[in-house]
Amino acid sequence: MEIRTIYNRIAVLRKERGLSRKELAEKIGVNFQTVGYLEREEYNPSLDLAFRICECFDLPVEFIFSTKPMKPLSEELLNLKRGV
Amino acid sequence: MNKTKQALRFAVLINYFSIVVILVLFYLVRLLGLNPIFLAFEIIPLITVVLSFRHAFVKTGIWKMTHASYKKLDEREVQVVFKATNISYSLFAIATLVIIYIFILSGLGQIDAVLAVCLLYIAHILPASIIAWNEKV
């Protein structure tokens, strides 16, 4: 089975909330290196870890993870404003 | 490839090379009937084994990772260790079989304690070496 890349916005959200990789890692219960792997999209999280990340940022899963490359947040906001 | 990775791979190679040197020296002394005083030179590769082991596996935390309980690892680490253990199991089985055949065919007799210790050591460092070689640590 071919493994697809799961794209995410973890790096943006983490920086936006002023968290270090170590702090985020402690919150979601993984090693800080794993956060780096997740941010670089070199590792696809399990469903459990994905939900833990969503709970940490208090955001829905589809906002953080996608099977297609993520659009920049500014573009998404603009589209939302335009009602696209 | 960055310099840290290169240094790490170099340390792994030095570790294996030192083990080979230990074995070669031991069998040279035994097979050529040299004075056992030559075995004192084993201290040099032994020191390089210790130093390269410390640099490649202890400082990077890979040794701890491959020898920790699964409960203490996160899901990515479990995957990495599983993959490395899987590969090293096959590699070790093949390497041991080849060594046994060499011993039988060359008439060297049975595997002795020095080789057994080296093989046991390799069995322990093989998963860590695979991680050190492939992963970003």
Backbone of each chain as ProteinMPNN parsed JSONL, in Angstrom:
{"seq_chain_A": "MEIRTIYNRIAVLRKERGLSRKELAEKIGVNFQTVGYLEREEYNPSLDLAFRICECFDLPVEFIFSTKPMKPLSEELLNLKRGV", "coords_chain_A": {"N_chain_A": [[0.84, -1.197, 0.0], [0.552, 2.148, -0.908], [1.852, 4.851, 0.882], [0.325, 7.837, 1.68], [1.189, 11.34, 1.769], [0.454, 13.213, 4.598], [-0.591, 16.365, 4.891], [-0.005, 19.243, 6.978], [-0.744, 21.89, 9.427], [0.79, 22.299, 11.627], [3.256, 23.543, 12.331], [2.809, 26.297, 11.801], [0.636, 26.858, 13.523], [1.757, 26.217, 15.982], [3.813, 28.136, 16.217], [2.303, 30.423, 16.123], [0.995, 30.29, 18.535], [3.063, 30.628, 20.231], [4.568, 28.473, 21.154], [7.205, 26.228, 22.026], [8.912, 23.517, 20.331], [9.401, 21.541, 22.173], [7.635, 22.156, 24.233], [5.159, 21.798, 22.96], [5.427, 19.12, 22.352], [5.4, 17.981, 24.911], [2.795, 18.552, 25.651], [1.287, 17.008, 23.869], [2.253, 14.542, 24.333], [4.564, 13.31, 23.121], [7.928, 12.685, 21.84], [10.148, 15.478, 21.448], [11.453, 15.483, 19.009], [9.749, 14.149, 17.366], [7.776, 16.004, 16.921], [9.118, 17.721, 15.2], [9.431, 15.994, 12.983], [6.733, 15.709, 12.328], [6.046, 18.332, 11.65], [7.645, 18.748, 9.419], [6.388, 17.125, 7.727], [7.196, 14.505, 7.456], [6.411, 12.384, 8.776], [3.483, 10.595, 9.268], [0.875, 11.145, 11.48], [-0.785, 8.99, 13.908], [-4.317, 8.294, 14.214], [-5.1, 8.786, 16.795], [-3.002, 10.441, 17.766], [-3.294, 12.584, 16.028], [-5.791, 13.566, 16.816], [-5.154, 14.321, 19.398], [-3.458, 16.432, 18.9], [-5.257, 18.18, 17.661], [-6.969, 18.663, 19.81], [-5.225, 19.972, 21.468], [-4.728, 22.363, 20.095], [-7.277, 23.201, 19.927], [-8.91, 23.027, 17.642], [-10.73, 22.02, 14.637], [-10.157, 18.805, 13.04], [-9.945, 18.841, 10.221], [-8.988, 21.324, 9.749], [-6.409, 21.329, 10.508], [-5.158, 19.072, 9.426], [-4.641, 17.583, 6.17], [-5.086, 15.813, 3.061], [-4.303, 17.003, 0.853], [-2.018, 19.546, -0.33], [-1.673, 22.219, 2.005], [-3.365, 25.345, 1.943], [-2.125, 28.737, 2.325], [-2.894, 30.338, 5.457], [-3.777, 32.981, 5.286], [-4.814, 33.146, 2.704], [-6.937, 31.371, 2.885], [-8.519, 32.718, 4.732], [-9.153, 35.0, 3.293], [-10.626, 33.891, 1.2], [-12.735, 32.963, 2.708], [-13.835, 35.328, 3.567], [-14.626, 36.404, 1.18], [-16.517, 34.641, 0.599], [-16.052, 32.364, -0.873]], "CA_chain_A": [[0.0, 0.0, 0.0], [1.322, 3.399, -0.969], [1.509, 5.753, 1.991], [0.17, 9.227, 1.232], [1.66, 12.366, 2.701], [-0.603, 13.985, 5.257], [-0.111, 17.742, 5.081], [-0.55, 19.826, 8.217], [-0.414, 23.283, 9.767], [1.282, 22.269, 13.005], [4.329, 24.543, 12.534], [2.193, 27.641, 11.843], [-0.172, 26.971, 14.748], [2.658, 26.212, 17.148], [4.486, 29.441, 16.282], [1.251, 31.41, 16.411], [0.701, 30.213, 19.977], [4.304, 30.861, 20.965], [5.027, 27.24, 21.814], [8.413, 25.603, 21.477], [8.646, 22.118, 19.957], [9.432, 20.751, 23.401], [6.382, 22.42, 24.969], [4.072, 21.119, 22.249], [5.66, 17.676, 22.512], [4.942, 17.603, 26.26], [1.325, 18.634, 25.677], [0.655, 15.922, 23.108], [2.827, 13.275, 24.813], [5.546, 12.66, 22.237], [9.286, 13.221, 21.904], [10.185, 16.748, 20.68], [11.911, 15.204, 17.638], [8.562, 13.72, 16.618], [7.098, 17.245, 16.48], [9.878, 18.137, 14.018], [9.047, 15.088, 11.885], [5.353, 16.034, 11.947], [6.045, 19.65, 10.989], [8.262, 18.606, 8.084], [5.507, 16.165, 7.031], [7.976, 13.294, 7.195], [5.766, 11.318, 9.535], [2.023, 10.722, 9.36], [0.46, 10.742, 12.832], [-1.916, 8.075, 14.044], [-5.57, 9.025, 14.439], [-5.066, 9.21, 18.202], [-2.101, 11.593, 17.897], [-3.909, 13.697, 15.281], [-6.845, 14.137, 17.675], [-4.503, 14.98, 20.542], [-2.964, 17.716, 18.372], [-6.452, 19.014, 17.466], [-7.437, 19.068, 21.152], [-4.234, 20.917, 21.995], [-4.94, 23.659, 19.432], [-8.712, 23.454, 19.992], [-9.353, 23.252, 16.255], [-11.176, 20.771, 13.997], [-9.098, 18.024, 12.379], [-9.775, 19.227, 8.811], [-8.288, 22.605, 9.698], [-4.975, 21.089, 10.753], [-4.623, 18.021, 8.543], [-5.268, 17.414, 4.865], [-4.339, 14.939, 2.152], [-3.815, 17.898, -0.217], [-1.202, 20.619, 0.259], [-2.47, 23.241, 2.697], [-3.247, 26.727, 1.451], [-1.754, 29.627, 3.435], [-4.056, 30.749, 6.258], [-4.251, 34.278, 4.782], [-5.628, 32.846, 1.512], [-8.167, 30.737, 3.374], [-9.312, 33.781, 5.361], [-9.64, 35.86, 2.213], [-11.679, 33.117, 0.534], [-13.857, 32.923, 3.646], [-14.401, 36.678, 3.564], [-15.284, 36.577, -0.124], [-17.577, 33.631, 0.534], [-15.698, 31.366, -1.914]], "C_chain_A": [[0.881, 1.254, 0.0], [0.876, 4.328, 0.158], [1.475, 7.191, 1.486], [0.776, 10.186, 2.25], [0.442, 13.068, 3.301], [-0.017, 15.372, 5.548], [-0.721, 18.31, 6.365], [-0.092, 21.261, 8.443], [0.187, 23.379, 11.172], [2.316, 23.378, 13.263], [3.747, 25.946, 12.691], [1.445, 27.841, 13.155], [0.707, 27.02, 15.996], [3.32, 27.574, 17.323], [3.498, 30.535, 16.667], [0.939, 31.437, 17.909], [1.943, 30.348, 20.863], [4.811, 29.642, 21.726], [6.331, 26.77, 21.19], [8.044, 24.167, 21.102], [8.546, 21.23, 21.196], [8.122, 20.915, 24.178], [5.202, 21.708, 24.304], [4.185, 19.603, 22.434], [5.151, 17.189, 23.87], [3.413, 17.586, 26.32], [0.663, 17.452, 24.968], [1.267, 14.548, 23.436], [3.716, 12.539, 23.845], [6.928, 13.269, 22.477], [9.329, 14.498, 21.051], [10.652, 16.535, 19.243], [10.731, 14.799, 16.749], [7.781, 14.937, 16.117], [7.785, 17.768, 15.218], [9.511, 17.306, 12.796], [7.645, 15.421, 11.378], [5.318, 17.345, 11.156], [6.633, 19.587, 9.588], [7.463, 17.642, 7.193], [6.271, 14.915, 6.593], [7.403, 12.106, 7.966], [4.267, 11.594, 9.617], [1.555, 10.268, 10.737], [-0.669, 9.716, 12.81], [-3.158, 8.924, 14.291], [-5.594, 9.593, 15.862], [-4.199, 10.462, 18.373], [-2.681, 12.819, 17.187], [-4.988, 14.37, 16.139], [-6.256, 14.843, 18.892], [-3.984, 16.358, 20.119], [-4.139, 18.691, 18.202], [-6.974, 19.539, 18.809], [-6.502, 20.121, 21.748], [-4.455, 22.307, 21.39], [-6.41, 24.088, 19.454], [-9.281, 23.822, 18.608], [-9.833, 21.943, 15.635], [-10.067, 20.112, 13.177], [-8.85, 18.477, 10.941], [-9.063, 20.573, 8.651], [-6.779, 22.404, 9.85], [-4.378, 20.079, 9.768], [-5.378, 17.946, 7.219], [-4.43, 16.468, 4.008], [-3.833, 15.748, 0.951], [-2.962, 18.99, 0.416], [-2.06, 21.751, 0.822], [-2.258, 24.615, 2.059], [-2.779, 27.602, 2.612], [-3.018, 30.116, 4.158], [-4.653, 32.061, 5.743], [-5.173, 34.07, 3.579], [-6.976, 32.243, 1.917], [-9.103, 31.784, 3.971], [-9.943, 34.686, 4.31], [-10.786, 35.175, 1.475], [-12.94, 33.077, 1.384], [-14.616, 34.249, 3.635], [-15.19, 36.922, 2.274], [-16.441, 35.604, -0.3], [-17.342, 32.605, -0.544], [-15.734, 29.972, -1.309]], "O_chain_A": [[1.812, 1.391, 0.793], [-0.316, 4.559, 0.358], [2.454, 7.697, 0.938], [0.862, 9.878, 3.439], [-0.479, 13.462, 2.585], [0.916, 15.523, 6.336], [-1.808, 17.91, 6.782], [0.801, 21.774, 7.767], [0.099, 24.421, 11.822], [2.258, 24.064, 14.284], [4.133, 26.692, 13.591], [1.601, 28.867, 13.818], [0.434, 27.764, 16.938], [3.385, 28.105, 18.432], [3.816, 31.445, 17.432], [0.653, 32.494, 18.471], [1.873, 30.2, 22.083], [5.404, 29.762, 22.798], [6.538, 26.895, 19.983], [6.996, 23.662, 21.504], [7.734, 20.307, 21.263], [7.574, 19.948, 24.709], [4.364, 21.102, 24.972], [3.192, 18.905, 22.64], [4.548, 16.12, 23.969], [2.816, 16.719, 26.958], [-0.377, 16.957, 25.401], [0.852, 13.527, 22.887], [3.658, 11.315, 23.736], [7.074, 14.24, 23.219], [8.626, 14.591, 20.045], [10.296, 17.308, 18.353], [10.716, 15.07, 15.549], [7.201, 14.91, 15.032], [7.12, 18.205, 14.279], [9.306, 17.843, 11.708], [7.389, 15.418, 10.174], [4.648, 17.448, 10.129], [6.178, 20.285, 8.682], [7.835, 17.388, 6.047], [6.032, 14.354, 5.524], [7.859, 10.972, 7.817], [3.843, 12.688, 9.988], [1.807, 9.128, 11.127], [-1.404, 9.593, 11.83], [-3.06, 10.125, 14.544], [-6.042, 10.716, 16.097], [-4.599, 11.419, 19.036], [-2.573, 13.943, 17.677], [-5.081, 15.597, 16.178], [-6.799, 15.844, 19.36], [-4.061, 17.323, 20.879], [-4.037, 19.867, 18.55], [-7.367, 20.7, 18.928], [-6.94, 21.039, 22.442], [-4.376, 23.312, 22.097], [-6.745, 25.202, 19.049], [-10.023, 24.791, 18.452], [-9.399, 20.869, 16.051], [-9.158, 20.783, 12.687], [-7.708, 18.501, 10.481], [-8.597, 20.917, 7.565], [-5.981, 23.213, 9.376], [-3.234, 20.221, 9.336], [-6.579, 18.207, 7.15], [-3.221, 16.34, 4.204], [-3.047, 15.256, 0.141], [-3.161, 19.326, 1.584], [-3.036, 22.18, 0.207], [-1.145, 24.992, 1.691], [-3.009, 27.252, 3.769], [-4.071, 30.283, 3.544], [-5.87, 32.243, 5.756], [-6.195, 34.744, 3.455], [-8.016, 32.576, 1.348], [-10.314, 31.75, 3.752], [-11.103, 35.083, 4.42], [-11.796, 35.806, 1.163], [-14.058, 33.145, 0.872], [-15.845, 34.292, 3.687], [-16.251, 37.546, 2.272], [-17.24, 35.728, -1.229], [-18.289, 32.031, -1.081], [-15.47, 28.991, -2.004]]}, "seq_chain_B": "MNKTKQALRFAVLINYFSIVVILVLFYLVRLLGLNPIFLAFEIIPLITVVLSFRHAFVKTGIWKMTHASYKKLDEREVQVVFKATNISYSLFAIATLVIIYIFILSGLGQIDAVLAVCLLYIAHILPASIIAWNEKV", "coords_chain_B": {"N_chain_B": [[23.847, 16.075, 2.542], [24.279, 16.759, 5.979], [26.986, 17.909, 8.183], [26.881, 16.816, 10.754], [25.463, 14.482, 10.414], [27.195, 13.126, 8.738], [29.382, 12.822, 10.432], [28.259, 11.193, 12.329], [27.692, 8.862, 10.871], [30.281, 8.194, 10.22], [31.329, 7.624, 12.741], [29.855, 5.332, 13.328], [30.841, 3.596, 11.365], [33.534, 3.492, 12.147], [33.236, 2.202, 14.573], [32.382, -0.403, 13.802], [34.572, -1.122, 12.23], [36.605, -1.167, 14.128], [35.843, -3.359, 15.646], [36.234, -5.383, 13.794], [39.006, -5.169, 13.531], [39.819, -5.942, 16.097], [39.059, -8.649, 16.047], [40.555, -9.629, 13.851], [43.183, -9.237, 14.738], [43.169, -10.887, 16.99], [42.757, -13.441, 15.816], [44.967, -13.58, 14.148], [47.079, -13.715, 15.945], [46.449, -16.121, 17.134], [46.3, -18.015, 14.999], [48.755, -17.765, 13.653], [50.425, -18.371, 15.63], [51.66, -16.434, 17.212], [53.385, -14.505, 19.743], [51.515, -14.156, 22.701], [51.646, -11.642, 23.792], [51.195, -9.763, 21.896], [48.538, -9.421, 21.892], [48.038, -7.386, 23.565], [47.893, -5.137, 22.046], [45.291, -5.0, 21.373], [44.028, -3.217, 22.913], [43.982, -0.736, 21.684], [42.069, -0.781, 19.385], [39.951, -1.4, 21.057], [39.591, 0.842, 22.644], [38.831, 2.658, 20.652], [36.437, 1.496, 19.942], [34.91, 1.963, 22.241], [34.937, 4.799, 22.35], [33.793, 5.55, 19.84], [31.373, 4.295, 20.108], [30.233, 5.719, 22.191], [30.031, 8.234, 20.991], [28.398, 7.753, 18.717], [26.117, 6.312, 19.591], [25.428, 6.693, 22.365], [25.539, 9.494, 23.039], [23.715, 10.489, 21.177], [21.381, 9.374, 21.965], [20.331, 7.164, 20.818], [20.93, 4.558, 21.571], [19.598, 4.341, 23.993], [17.026, 4.6, 23.054], [16.678, 2.287, 21.443], [16.838, 0.351, 23.351], [14.934, 0.848, 25.196], [11.814, 0.388, 27.004], [8.845, -0.348, 25.179], [6.712, 1.096, 26.088], [7.716, 3.465, 26.915], [8.309, 4.866, 24.661], [7.342, 7.053, 21.942], [4.782, 6.924, 19.336], [6.051, 7.256, 16.781], [8.714, 6.669, 17.362], [8.47, 4.019, 18.166], [7.772, 2.864, 15.725], [10.1, 3.396, 14.229], [12.061, 1.986, 15.685], [11.038, -0.596, 15.466], [11.202, -1.05, 12.689], [13.98, -0.861, 12.307], [14.852, -2.963, 13.955], [13.72, -5.115, 12.675], [15.063, -5.124, 10.176], [17.676, -5.471, 11.099], [17.545, -7.962, 12.262], [17.339, -9.704, 10.051], [19.768, -9.092, 8.733], [21.645, -9.802, 10.708], [21.175, -12.532, 11.004], [21.95, -13.502, 8.472], [24.654, -12.659, 8.4], [25.712, -14.106, 10.589], [25.297, -16.728, 9.731], [26.979, -16.793, 7.47], [29.467, -16.404, 8.726], [29.617, -18.725, 10.3], [29.687, -20.669, 8.26], [32.125, -19.955, 7.054], [33.88, -20.567, 9.108], [33.506, -23.327, 9.283], [34.201, -24.244, 6.689], [36.819, -23.307, 6.385], [38.149, -24.681, 8.275], [38.599, -23.659, 10.777], [37.442, -24.434, 13.049], [35.419, -24.445, 16.008], [33.292, -21.62, 16.871], [34.73, -19.204, 18.915], [34.935, -17.675, 22.25], [35.639, -14.93, 21.97], [34.77, -14.188, 19.385], [32.072, -14.785, 19.716], [31.344, -12.934, 21.68], [31.782, -10.556, 20.26], [29.873, -10.888, 18.243], [27.533, -10.863, 19.758], [27.64, -8.269, 20.733], [27.433, -6.879, 18.31], [24.873, -7.689, 17.586], [23.421, -6.204, 19.386], [24.079, -3.554, 18.751], [23.309, -3.278, 16.135], [20.503, -2.557, 15.415], [20.545, 0.068, 16.413], [22.568, 1.147, 14.864], [21.43, 1.115, 12.326], [19.397, 2.96, 12.676], [20.941, 5.226, 13.286], [22.209, 5.54, 10.862], [20.153, 5.989, 8.987], [18.098, 7.714, 10.027], [17.072, 11.08, 11.005], [18.777, 12.39, 13.532]], "CA_chain_B": [[23.982, 15.5, 3.886], [24.994, 17.699, 6.836], [28.227, 17.421, 8.809], [26.543, 16.005, 11.92], [25.084, 13.16, 9.905], [28.424, 12.496, 8.231], [30.184, 12.45, 11.611], [27.558, 10.074, 12.956], [27.934, 7.678, 10.033], [31.71, 7.891, 10.355], [31.484, 6.982, 14.062], [29.288, 3.977, 13.201], [31.81, 2.805, 10.587], [34.725, 3.295, 12.996], [32.851, 1.197, 15.568], [32.424, -1.733, 13.173], [35.946, -1.367, 11.799], [37.369, -1.502, 15.332], [35.499, -4.745, 16.018], [36.934, -6.239, 12.825], [40.431, -5.135, 13.894], [39.958, -6.78, 17.303], [38.965, -10.051, 15.631], [41.698, -9.961, 12.984], [44.365, -9.309, 15.609], [43.03, -12.078, 17.822], [42.964, -14.661, 15.024], [46.346, -13.584, 13.65], [47.913, -14.206, 17.052], [46.123, -17.534, 17.367], [46.61, -18.884, 13.861], [50.184, -17.705, 13.316], [51.163, -18.785, 16.812], [52.486, -15.325, 17.695], [53.45, -14.316, 21.19], [50.26, -13.542, 23.179], [51.879, -10.246, 24.195], [50.64, -8.951, 20.814], [47.123, -9.169, 22.212], [47.984, -6.106, 24.286], [47.531, -4.111, 21.064], [43.816, -4.99, 21.29], [43.554, -2.072, 23.691], [43.765, 0.416, 20.783], [40.714, -0.844, 18.81], [38.955, -1.436, 22.133], [39.342, 2.246, 23.008], [38.057, 3.285, 19.569], [35.066, 0.959, 20.044], [34.234, 2.68, 23.335], [34.757, 6.209, 21.979], [32.827, 5.681, 18.739], [30.07, 3.864, 20.652], [29.735, 6.857, 22.976], [29.678, 9.318, 20.07], [27.319, 7.394, 17.791], [24.895, 5.742, 20.177], [25.047, 7.2, 23.693], [25.277, 10.937, 22.978], [22.536, 10.761, 20.341], [20.204, 8.799, 22.625], [19.804, 6.035, 20.018], [21.079, 3.327, 22.372], [18.509, 4.38, 24.969], [15.789, 4.4, 22.298], [16.54, 0.896, 20.991], [16.792, -0.545, 24.507], [13.88, 1.269, 26.131], [10.539, -0.331, 26.922], [7.956, 0.259, 24.182], [5.795, 2.017, 26.768], [8.381, 4.757, 27.113], [8.54, 5.493, 23.36], [6.117, 7.516, 21.277], [4.416, 6.059, 18.2], [7.054, 7.314, 15.709], [9.898, 5.956, 17.833], [8.149, 2.583, 18.118], [7.861, 2.487, 14.304], [11.51, 3.456, 13.827], [12.762, 0.878, 16.343], [10.516, -1.83, 14.881], [11.781, -1.169, 11.348], [15.417, -1.125, 12.466], [15.016, -4.308, 14.536], [13.341, -6.035, 11.615], [16.168, -5.185, 9.208], [18.882, -6.005, 11.743], [17.318, -9.4, 12.474], [17.717, -10.383, 8.799], [21.204, -8.892, 8.51], [22.409, -10.562, 11.694], [21.031, -13.958, 10.679], [22.788, -13.772, 7.295], [26.065, -12.495, 8.786], [26.091, -15.221, 11.458], [25.384, -17.929, 8.886], [28.2, -16.679, 6.659], [30.62, -16.619, 9.624], [29.646, -20.157, 10.665], [30.163, -21.392, 7.075], [33.56, -19.662, 6.887], [34.576, -21.333, 10.143], [33.444, -24.759, 8.941], [34.946, -24.511, 5.451], [38.256, -23.014, 6.513], [38.718, -25.556, 9.284], [38.959, -22.893, 11.984], [36.824, -25.091, 14.201], [34.222, -23.824, 16.592], [33.334, -20.187, 17.19], [35.176, -19.059, 20.314], [34.306, -16.655, 23.096], [35.876, -13.564, 21.463], [33.844, -13.963, 18.273], [30.713, -14.809, 20.266], [31.129, -11.635, 22.349], [31.67, -9.55, 19.198], [28.577, -11.079, 17.582], [26.493, -10.395, 20.686], [27.732, -6.81, 20.736], [26.875, -6.42, 17.025], [23.413, -7.895, 17.645], [22.848, -5.103, 20.168], [24.25, -2.227, 18.139], [22.809, -3.256, 14.754], [19.335, -1.679, 15.236], [20.955, 1.454, 16.666], [23.359, 1.588, 13.705], [20.5, 1.372, 11.213], [18.734, 4.247, 12.983], [21.949, 6.283, 13.161], [22.517, 5.687, 9.452], [19.017, 6.445, 8.186], [17.199, 8.719, 10.587], [17.579, 12.384, 11.438], [18.824, 12.36, 15.01]], "C_chain_B": [[24.79, 16.451, 4.775], [26.169, 17.032, 7.559], [27.954, 16.518, 10.006], [26.23, 14.576, 11.493], [26.315, 12.394, 9.428], [29.276, 11.993, 9.398], [29.582, 11.228, 12.296], [27.804, 8.773, 12.19], [29.391, 7.23, 10.142], [31.963, 7.15, 11.674], [30.958, 5.547, 14.029], [30.277, 3.072, 12.46], [33.056, 2.491, 11.404], [34.451, 2.195, 14.027], [32.957, -0.208, 14.991], [33.853, -2.109, 12.76], [36.809, -1.803, 12.987], [37.093, -2.937, 15.774], [36.229, -5.721, 15.087], [38.419, -6.306, 13.172], [40.693, -6.02, 15.115], [39.993, -8.262, 16.907], [40.176, -10.479, 14.799], [42.957, -10.153, 13.821], [44.345, -10.59, 16.448], [43.333, -13.349, 17.031], [44.362, -14.738, 14.418], [47.272, -14.177, 14.702], [47.699, -15.705, 17.234], [46.609, -18.438, 16.227], [48.094, -18.896, 13.504], [51.07, -18.107, 14.496], [52.09, -17.702, 17.356], [52.451, -15.254, 19.215], [52.17, -13.617, 21.67], [50.402, -12.093, 23.643], [51.298, -9.279, 23.143], [49.164, -8.589, 21.074], [46.946, -7.859, 22.992], [47.586, -4.963, 23.342], [46.016, -4.009, 20.869], [43.235, -3.77, 22.002], [43.228, -0.874, 22.78], [42.379, 0.343, 20.106], [39.618, -0.863, 19.869], [38.581, -0.012, 22.579], [38.497, 2.932, 21.914], [36.616, 2.759, 19.543], [34.291, 1.76, 21.084], [33.934, 4.123, 22.929], [33.71, 6.388, 20.876], [31.432, 5.263, 19.187], [29.411, 5.032, 21.392], [29.243, 7.962, 22.033], [28.438, 8.972, 19.227], [26.017, 6.998, 18.479], [24.464, 6.343, 21.515], [24.657, 8.669, 23.628], [24.012, 11.273, 22.191], [21.25, 10.217, 20.957], [19.625, 7.596, 21.882], [19.863, 4.73, 20.817], [19.908, 3.212, 23.353], [17.173, 4.046, 24.267], [15.602, 2.929, 21.917], [16.446, -0.091, 22.158], [15.732, -0.164, 25.527], [12.64, 0.394, 25.968], [9.645, 0.399, 25.917], [7.015, 1.292, 24.801], [6.394, 3.414, 26.933], [8.625, 5.499, 25.796], [7.234, 6.034, 22.796], [5.908, 6.694, 20.003], [5.436, 6.082, 17.057], [8.291, 6.517, 16.104], [9.67, 4.438, 17.796], [8.288, 2.074, 16.682], [9.309, 2.391, 13.846], [12.283, 2.257, 14.399], [12.323, -0.459, 15.735], [11.158, -2.098, 13.519], [13.264, -1.551, 11.432], [15.671, -2.537, 13.001], [14.729, -5.376, 13.484], [14.483, -6.236, 10.617], [17.384, -5.86, 9.859], [18.748, -7.499, 12.029], [17.767, -10.183, 11.238], [19.222, -10.291, 8.567], [22.043, -9.755, 9.439], [22.363, -12.06, 11.393], [21.936, -14.329, 9.51], [24.275, -13.72, 7.676], [26.538, -13.666, 9.64], [26.236, -16.517, 10.655], [26.659, -17.932, 8.062], [29.432, -16.976, 7.513], [30.741, -18.097, 9.995], [30.175, -20.989, 9.491], [31.655, -21.192, 6.872], [34.366, -20.496, 7.884], [34.621, -22.819, 9.795], [34.352, -25.057, 7.747], [36.446, -24.274, 5.579], [38.93, -23.867, 7.585], [39.163, -24.836, 10.539], [38.359, -23.512, 13.249], [35.604, -24.349, 14.706], [34.424, -22.324, 16.82], [33.743, -20.05, 18.661], [34.542, -17.858, 21.005], [34.464, -15.242, 22.538], [34.9, -13.236, 20.333], [32.396, -13.919, 18.774], [30.371, -13.476, 20.935], [30.941, -10.533, 21.302], [30.315, -9.656, 18.494], [27.43, -10.588, 18.464], [26.452, -8.871, 20.733], [27.093, -6.253, 19.457], [25.349, -6.573, 17.024], [22.731, -6.741, 18.385], [22.963, -3.752, 19.481], [23.652, -2.129, 16.735], [21.544, -2.401, 14.578], [19.687, -0.203, 15.424], [21.751, 2.004, 15.48], [22.455, 1.939, 12.529], [19.786, 2.705, 11.435], [19.719, 5.398, 12.791], [22.243, 6.582, 11.685], [21.377, 6.364, 8.678], [18.237, 7.635, 8.708], [17.898, 10.039, 10.884], [17.58, 12.368, 12.948], [19.484, 13.606, 15.566]], "O_chain_B": [[25.865, 16.901, 4.379], [26.332, 15.812, 7.557], [28.698, 15.569, 10.254], [26.664, 13.606, 12.114], [26.462, 11.197, 9.673], [29.818, 10.888, 9.358], [30.298, 10.349, 12.777], [28.085, 7.729, 12.778], [29.687, 6.035, 10.155], [32.715, 6.176, 11.716], [31.55, 4.651, 14.632], [30.522, 1.936, 12.867], [33.573, 1.374, 11.364], [35.315, 1.368, 14.316], [33.547, -1.097, 15.605], [34.282, -3.252, 12.919], [37.641, -2.702, 12.861], [37.998, -3.643, 16.221], [36.766, -6.738, 15.525], [39.023, -7.377, 13.113], [41.677, -6.759, 15.152], [40.842, -9.023, 17.371], [40.746, -11.549, 15.014], [43.7, -11.116, 13.633], [45.357, -11.276, 16.595], [44.063, -14.223, 17.497], [44.886, -15.83, 14.199], [48.125, -15.015, 14.409], [48.646, -16.458, 17.458], [47.235, -19.472, 16.454], [48.627, -19.929, 13.096], [52.293, -18.175, 14.379], [53.161, -17.994, 17.888], [51.603, -15.859, 19.871], [51.781, -12.594, 21.106], [49.407, -11.402, 23.861], [50.957, -8.137, 23.453], [48.637, -7.606, 20.555], [45.849, -7.306, 23.065], [47.021, -3.957, 23.771], [45.522, -3.051, 20.275], [42.11, -3.348, 21.732], [42.316, -0.099, 23.066], [41.592, 1.282, 20.225], [38.5, -0.407, 19.628], [37.419, 0.288, 22.851], [37.572, 3.686, 22.215], [35.692, 3.481, 19.17], [33.16, 2.183, 20.841], [32.824, 4.614, 23.133], [32.849, 7.263, 20.964], [30.431, 5.8, 18.712], [28.217, 5.297, 21.246], [28.181, 8.548, 22.246], [27.545, 9.801, 19.052], [24.933, 7.321, 17.992], [23.269, 6.486, 21.773], [23.587, 9.055, 24.098], [23.318, 12.239, 22.51], [20.154, 10.563, 20.517], [18.575, 7.071, 22.252], [18.952, 3.905, 20.743], [19.315, 2.147, 23.522], [16.327, 3.327, 24.799], [14.505, 2.386, 22.049], [16.024, -1.233, 21.975], [15.636, -0.774, 26.592], [12.444, -0.251, 24.938], [9.688, 1.625, 25.82], [6.578, 2.232, 24.137], [5.676, 4.405, 27.071], [9.096, 6.636, 25.808], [6.154, 5.543, 23.124], [6.75, 5.874, 19.637], [5.67, 5.053, 16.425], [8.852, 5.783, 15.291], [10.568, 3.675, 17.44], [8.842, 1.001, 16.444], [9.7, 1.44, 13.169], [13.052, 1.605, 13.694], [13.148, -1.347, 15.518], [11.597, -3.211, 13.23], [13.733, -2.441, 10.724], [16.591, -3.221, 12.554], [15.407, -6.401, 13.415], [14.825, -7.363, 10.261], [18.034, -6.709, 9.25], [19.746, -8.219, 12.035], [18.475, -11.185, 11.346], [19.872, -11.286, 8.245], [23.027, -10.363, 9.018], [23.367, -12.763, 11.509], [22.614, -15.356, 9.551], [25.05, -14.609, 7.324], [27.644, -14.168, 9.442], [27.165, -17.296, 10.867], [27.34, -18.952, 7.965], [30.329, -17.704, 7.088], [31.84, -18.652, 10.002], [30.995, -21.888, 9.676], [32.374, -22.139, 6.555], [35.405, -21.059, 7.539], [35.64, -23.482, 9.985], [35.16, -25.985, 7.779], [37.245, -24.965, 4.948], [40.143, -23.782, 7.779], [40.005, -25.337, 11.283], [38.727, -23.154, 14.367], [34.866, -23.719, 13.948], [35.546, -21.832, 16.942], [33.172, -20.7, 19.536], [33.732, -17.133, 20.428], [33.534, -14.438, 22.619], [34.287, -12.169, 20.312], [31.595, -13.11, 18.306], [29.266, -12.956, 20.783], [30.059, -9.684, 21.434], [29.687, -8.643, 18.188], [26.478, -9.976, 17.979], [25.383, -8.262, 20.766], [26.321, -5.295, 19.5], [24.628, -5.707, 16.529], [21.61, -6.353, 18.055], [22.077, -2.906, 19.599], [23.504, -1.031, 16.2], [21.509, -1.58, 13.661], [19.199, 0.662, 14.697], [21.627, 3.178, 15.131], [22.68, 2.926, 11.828], [19.595, 3.481, 10.499], [19.374, 6.425, 12.205], [22.493, 7.728, 11.311], [21.62, 7.211, 7.818], [17.77, 8.469, 7.932], [19.121, 10.113, 10.998], [16.524, 12.336, 13.579], [19.608, 13.748, 16.783]]}, "name": "protein", "num_of_chains": 2, "seq": "MEIRTIYNRIAVLRKERGLSRKELAEKIGVNFQTVGYLEREEYNPSLDLAFRICECFDLPVEFIFSTKPMKPLSEELLNLKRGVMNKTKQALRFAVLINYFSIVVILVLFYLVRLLGLNPIFLAFEIIPLITVVLSFRHAFVKTGIWKMTHASYKKLDEREVQVVFKATNISYSLFAIATLVIIYIFILSGLGQIDAVLAVCLLYIAHILPASIIAWNEKV"}
